[in-house]
Amino acid sequence: MTYFKSCCGKRAQSLLAIWSISWVLLGCSGPQTKDKLDNTQSTHSASVQSMSKASHQPVKLIFDTDFGGDADDLGALAMLHSYADEGAVDLLSVMSWANERHAIQAIDAVNHFYGRPDLRIGVRQAEQWYTQWSYSEPIANQFEHSLKSASQARAAVSLYREILSQSDDNSVVIVTVGPLANIQNLLMSEPDQYSELNGYDLVHQKVEKFVIMGGRLPDGGTDETTEWNFSGSMPGVTKYVLENIKLPIIFSGFEVGKALTTGSEINQHPKNTPLYVGYLHFSEFAPWMKENFTGEVLDNATFDQTAVMYAVVGGVGEHWRLSEPGLVSANELGTSAWRYDDAGTHRYLILPDSEEQRVKTQNYILERMMYAPRTD
């Protein structure tokens, strides 16, 4: 998540017909809350299918999120369930940086809604807080979930270590879309019942790469404009993580998500879904959104969805290109810097200049976000 207030963008109206047909087939025409959607499976358009090849092995992925702040985390999680239903991703776990009082219940509710009630959830060990504008509370209140509090979720580091210890070498992709405290804690972890390796060695043995939404690239910005995921009000965290991961990292920076706006189309989405409930609450109450609220979901920047999309389907050449190799660093406050280095293990996403191509990417993300869940 990156906090940002964005304006409306151009859309392809033909998508609305696709979404409407998909949900009508599911019988989602009236209000439902905890009731399960059943009887049929949604269809995907050719544009979505072309981005995933059934012959490829699914990406083994852990999703690390600060769910409940910016709605892009919710959209990114919905996308992951869409990919998982298609067989493009093996979603191993959702790890929460957020300790907001309703975050874990809301993540669990989203997983239930998309048919994965047993998907394991880890949470950062820290004091809980409550904020009225977080969309986690209405999702937790309106949709079925098993976890009743964060205390019923696993400690993120312990769950990370268990999953990695059971994985093949160089097989796991970790996608982070929030501050990096869970990753720092993992890297600093000691051997335990799951592995005799310390955290640094375990990560470097089991993880293939990281995809990180964060930073301002390549310019870096200033200490006054530090991107949220690199700051997190946690001095030194991003600096430590970037200095202690020697694996490939692909960054989706602030400038990518800022240029892609999604959200208003969700007004055409069934209202008995976590996606609609969450985005509507976010539009009405988030401090940087509420002054423009008129009763409907507003457009917002699309930060976290880009990291998920790259991690699963790539999209290089069709939706963006990669920078030359280099290294991203951060100071104590999280302000990022970039330098080219032929031996560097870091690269970042670059959007094309063409508005037409950007609209194509927006539409792809929207279609994935507004996916109707499989119910078989």
Long-range contacts (C-beta under 8 A, 24 or more apart in sequence): 1-65, 1-66, 1-67, 1-69, 1-70, 1-72, 1-73, 1-177, 1-178, 1-213, 1-228, 1-229, 1-303, 1-304, 2-70, 2-72, 2-213, 2-214, 2-227, 2-228, 2-229, 2-254, 2-257, 2-301, 2-303, 2-304, 3-69, 3-70, 3-228, 3-288, 4-70, 4-254, 4-257, 4-258, 4-288, 4-300, 4-301, 4-303, 5-288, 5-289, 5-292, 5-300, 6-258, 6-261, 6-299, 6-300, 6-301, 7-261, 7-299, 8-261, 8-264, 8-299, 9-260, 9-261, 9-262, 9-299, 9-359, 9-362, 10-355, 10-359, 11-264, 11-265, 11-359, 11-362, 11-363, 11-366, 12-359, 12-363, 15-265, 15-363, 15-366, 15-367, 16-265, 16-268, 18-45, 18-367, 19-265, 19-268, 19-269, 19-367, 19-370, 20-268, 22-371, 22-372, 23-269, 23-270, 23-372, 25-372, 26-372, 26-375, 28-270, 28-272, 28-273, 28-372, 29-270, 30-272, 31-271, 31-272, 32-272, 33-142, 33-143, 33-272, 34-142, 34-143, 34-144, 36-144, 36-375, 37-372, 37-373, 37-375, 38-375, 39-375, 40-375, 41-374, 41-375, 41-376, 42-371, 42-372, 42-373, 42-374, 44-86, 44-367, 44-371, 45-367, 47-363, 47-364, 47-367, 48-364, 48-367, 48-368, 51-313, 51-315, 51-318, 51-364, 52-83, 52-86, 52-87, 52-88, 52-312, 52-313, 54-87, 56-88, 58-84, 58-87, 58-88, 58-89, 58-90, 59-83, 59-88, 59-89, 59-90, 59-173, 59-311, 59-312, 60-89, 60-90, 60-92, 60-167, 60-171, 60-172, 60-173, 61-89, 61-90, 61-91, 61-92, 61-172, 61-173, 61-174, 61-175, 61-311, 61-312, 62-92, 62-93, 62-94, 62-95, 62-160, 62-163, 62-172, 62-173, 62-174, 62-175, 63-91, 63-93, 63-94, 63-95, 63-175, 63-177, 63-308, 64-95, 64-96, 64-97, 64-156, 64-174, 64-175, 64-176, 64-177, 64-178, 64-182, 64-183, 65-94, 65-95, 65-96, 65-97, 65-98, 65-107, 65-176, 65-177, 65-178, 65-304, 66-96, 66-97, 66-98, 66-177, 66-178, 66-179, 66-229, 66-232, 67-94, 67-96, 67-98, 67-103, 67-106, 67-107, 67-136, 67-178, 68-98, 68-100, 68-102, 68-103, 68-106, 68-131, 68-134, 68-135, 68-136, 69-98, 69-134, 69-286, 70-282, 70-286, 70-300, 70-301, 70-303, 70-304, 71-135, 71-263, 71-278, 71-279, 71-282, 71-283, 71-286, 71-300, 72-177, 72-257, 72-300, 72-301, 72-302, 72-303, 72-304, 72-305, 73-177, 73-178, 73-304, 74-110, 74-135, 74-139, 74-274, 74-275, 74-278, 74-279, 74-282, 75-262, 75-275, 75-279, 75-302, 75-304, 75-305, 75-365, 75-369, 76-177, 76-304, 76-305, 76-307, 76-308, 77-107, 77-110, 78-110, 78-114, 78-274, 78-275, 78-368, 78-369, 78-370, 78-371, 79-305, 79-308, 79-309, 79-365, 79-368, 79-369, 79-371, 80-308, 80-312, 81-110, 81-111, 81-114, 81-115, 81-116, 81-371, 81-373, 82-368, 82-369, 82-371, 83-308, 83-312, 83-313, 83-368, 84-114, 84-116, 85-114, 85-115, 85-371, 85-373, 85-374, 88-312, 88-313, 89-312, 91-116, 91-119, 92-120, 92-163, 92-167, 92-172, 93-119, 93-120, 93-121, 93-122, 93-159, 93-160, 93-163, 94-119, 94-120, 94-121, 94-122, 95-121, 95-122, 95-123, 95-124, 95-156, 95-159, 95-160, 95-182, 96-121, 96-122, 96-123, 96-124, 96-150, 96-153, 96-156, 97-124, 97-178, 97-179, 97-181, 97-182, 97-232, 98-124, 98-136, 98-178, 99-123, 99-124, 99-126, 99-127, 99-128, 99-129, 99-150, 100-128, 100-129, 100-130, 100-131, 100-134, 100-136, 101-128, 101-129, 101-130, 101-136, 101-137, 101-150, 102-130, 102-134, 102-136, 102-137, 102-139, 102-140, 103-134, 103-136, 103-150, 104-147, 104-149, 104-150, 104-152, 104-153, 105-136, 105-139, 105-140, 105-145, 105-147, 105-148, 105-149, 106-135, 106-136, 106-137, 106-139, 106-140, 106-145, 106-274, 106-278, 107-136, 108-145, 108-146, 108-147, 109-139, 109-140, 109-142, 109-143, 109-144, 109-145, 109-274, 110-139, 110-143, 110-274, 112-143, 112-144, 112-145, 112-146, 113-143, 113-144, 113-273, 113-274, 113-373, 114-373, 114-374, 115-373, 115-374, 115-375, 117-146, 120-154, 120-159, 120-163, 121-147, 121-153, 121-154, 122-153, 122-154, 122-155, 122-156, 122-157, 122-158, 122-159, 122-160, 122-182, 123-150, 123-153, 123-154, 123-155, 123-156, 124-156, 124-181, 124-182, 124-185, 125-155, 125-156, 125-157, 132-285, 133-281, 133-282, 133-285, 133-286, 133-287, 133-290, 135-277, 135-278, 135-279, 135-281, 135-282, 135-285, 136-278, 137-281, 138-277, 138-278, 138-281, 139-274, 139-277, 139-278, 142-274, 142-277, 143-274, 143-277, 156-182, 156-185, 156-186, 157-182, 157-185, 157-186, 157-189, 157-199, 158-192, 158-194, 160-186, 160-189, 161-186, 161-189, 161-192, 161-194, 161-195, 161-199, 161-202, 162-194, 164-195, 164-202, 164-203, 164-206, 164-207, 165-194, 165-195, 165-197, 165-202, 165-206, 166-194, 167-206, 168-206, 169-205, 169-206, 170-205, 170-206, 170-207, 170-208, 171-206, 171-208, 172-206, 172-207, 172-208, 173-207, 173-208, 173-209, 173-210, 173-211, 173-311, 174-207, 174-209, 174-210, 174-211, 175-210, 175-211, 175-212, 175-213, 175-307, 175-308, 175-311, 176-210, 176-211, 176-212, 176-213, 176-214, 176-229, 176-307, 177-213, 177-229, 177-303, 177-304, 177-307, 177-308, 178-229, 178-232, 179-228, 179-229, 179-230, 179-231, 179-232, 179-234, 179-237, 179-238, 180-212, 180-214, 180-229, 180-230, 180-232, 180-237, 180-238, 180-241, 181-232, 181-234, 181-237, 183-210, 183-241, 183-245, 184-237, 184-240, 184-241, 187-240, 187-241, 187-244, 187-245, 200-244, 203-245, 203-247, 204-246, 204-247, 207-247, 208-247, 208-248, 209-247, 209-248, 209-249, 209-250, 210-245, 210-247, 210-248, 210-249, 210-250, 211-249, 211-250, 211-251, 211-252, 211-307, 211-308, 211-310, 211-311, 212-249, 212-250, 212-251, 212-252, 212-307, 213-251, 213-252, 213-253, 213-257, 213-303, 213-304, 213-306, 213-307, 214-238, 214-251, 214-252, 214-253, 214-254, 214-336, 215-251, 215-253, 215-254, 215-328, 215-330, 215-336, 215-348, 216-253, 216-254, 216-255, 216-336, 217-251, 217-253, 217-254, 217-255, 217-323, 217-328, 217-336, 217-338, 217-348, 218-323, 218-338, 218-348, 219-338, 220-335, 220-336, 220-337, 220-338, 221-254, 221-335, 221-336, 222-335, 223-331, 223-333, 223-335, 226-333, 226-334, 226-335, 226-336, 227-253, 227-254, 227-334, 227-336, 230-330, 230-334, 230-335, 230-336, 231-333, 231-334, 232-334, 234-334, 235-332, 235-333, 235-334, 236-332, 237-334, 238-330, 238-334, 238-336, 239-329, 239-330, 239-331, 239-332, 239-334, 242-328, 242-329, 242-330, 243-329, 246-345, 247-345, 248-345, 248-346, 248-347, 249-328, 249-345, 249-346, 249-347, 250-310, 250-311, 250-322, 250-346, 250-347, 250-348, 250-349, 251-328, 251-346, 251-347, 251-348, 251-349, 252-303, 252-306, 252-307, 252-310, 252-348, 252-349, 253-336, 253-348, 253-349, 254-303, 255-351, 256-303, 256-306, 256-320, 256-349, 256-350, 256-351, 257-301, 257-302, 257-303, 257-304, 257-305, 257-306, 258-301, 258-303, 259-351, 259-358, 260-301, 260-302, 260-305, 260-306, 260-351, 260-358, 260-361, 260-362, 260-365, 261-299, 261-300, 261-301, 261-302, 261-362, 262-299, 262-300, 262-302, 262-305, 262-362, 262-365, 262-366, 262-369, 263-297, 263-298, 263-299, 263-300, 264-296, 264-297, 264-298, 264-299, 265-366, 265-370, 266-297, 266-369, 266-370, 267-296, 267-297, 269-370, 275-369, 275-370, 302-362, 302-365, 305-365, 305-368, 305-369, 306-349, 306-365, 309-364, 309-365, 309-368, 310-349, 315-361, 319-351, 319-357, 319-360, 319-361, 319-364, 320-349, 320-350, 320-351, 320-352, 320-361, 321-349, 321-350, 321-352, 322-347, 322-348, 322-349, 322-350, 323-347, 323-348, 323-349, 323-350
